[in-house]
Amino acid sequence: MNTAEWILVMFLSTFLLLFLILAVVLLAKLIGVTREVKKIVITGQDIAENIKDMSSVGGIVKTFADKYTKNKKK
């Protein structure tokens, strides 16, 4: 191989290394973001449960569901 080919190979391998490093960093950041999103979703579900329990229809439905599931278990 002549000098021009070696220079092209070095450029391409350098860019490949750069893209691989960026991909690993991006993957690590995305994993962190998904953990944060999971925390937000769990908090939102807890808030929705509290609102459902405070509403009149939600309390009636929950009471009925609890009695129904207790009867099924017996």
C-alpha positions as CSV (number, residue, x, y, z in Angstrom):
1,M,0.0,0.0,0.0
2,N,1.2,3.4,-0.7
3,T,1.2,6.5,1.5
4,A,-2.2,7.8,0.3
5,E,-3.9,4.5,1.1
6,W,-2.3,4.5,4.6
7,I,-3.6,8.0,5.3
8,L,-7.1,7.1,4.2
9,V,-7.0,4.0,6.4
10,M,-5.9,6.0,9.4
11,F,-8.6,8.6,8.8
12,L,-11.3,6.0,8.5
13,S,-10.1,4.0,11.6
14,T,-9.9,7.2,13.6
15,F,-13.5,8.2,12.7
16,L,-14.7,4.7,13.4
17,L,-13.1,4.8,16.9
18,L,-14.7,8.2,17.5
19,F,-18.1,7.0,16.5
20,L,-17.8,3.9,18.7
21,I,-16.8,6.0,21.7
22,L,-19.8,8.4,21.1
23,A,-22.1,5.4,20.7
24,V,-21.0,4.0,24.1
25,V,-21.5,7.4,25.8
26,L,-24.9,7.9,24.1
27,L,-26.0,4.4,25.3
28,A,-24.9,5.2,28.9
29,K,-26.9,8.5,28.8
30,L,-30.0,6.8,27.4
31,I,-29.9,4.2,30.1
32,G,-29.8,7.0,32.7
33,V,-32.7,8.8,31.0
34,T,-34.8,5.6,31.0
35,R,-34.2,5.2,34.7
36,E,-35.4,8.7,35.4
37,V,-38.4,8.2,33.2
38,K,-39.3,5.1,35.1
39,K,-39.2,7.1,38.4
40,I,-41.5,9.7,36.8
41,V,-43.9,7.1,35.6
42,I,-44.1,5.4,39.0
43,T,-44.7,8.8,40.7
44,G,-47.4,9.6,38.1
45,Q,-49.1,6.3,38.8
46,D,-49.1,6.9,42.6
47,I,-50.6,10.3,42.0
48,A,-53.3,8.8,39.8
49,E,-54.1,6.2,42.4
50,N,-54.4,8.9,45.1
51,I,-56.7,11.0,42.9
52,K,-58.8,8.0,42.1
53,D,-59.1,7.1,45.8
54,M,-60.2,10.7,46.6
55,S,-63.0,10.8,44.0
56,S,-66.4,9.5,45.0
57,V,-66.7,7.1,42.1
58,G,-63.2,5.9,42.5
59,G,-63.8,5.0,46.2
60,I,-67.0,3.2,45.4
61,V,-65.3,1.2,42.6
62,K,-62.3,0.4,44.8
63,T,-64.6,-0.8,47.6
64,F,-66.6,-3.0,45.3
65,A,-63.4,-4.4,43.7
66,D,-61.9,-5.2,47.1
67,K,-65.1,-7.0,48.2
68,Y,-65.3,-8.9,44.9
69,T,-61.7,-10.0,45.1
70,K,-62.0,-11.1,48.7
71,N,-65.1,-13.2,47.9
72,K,-63.2,-14.8,45.0
73,K,-60.3,-15.7,47.3
74,K,-62.6,-17.5,49.7
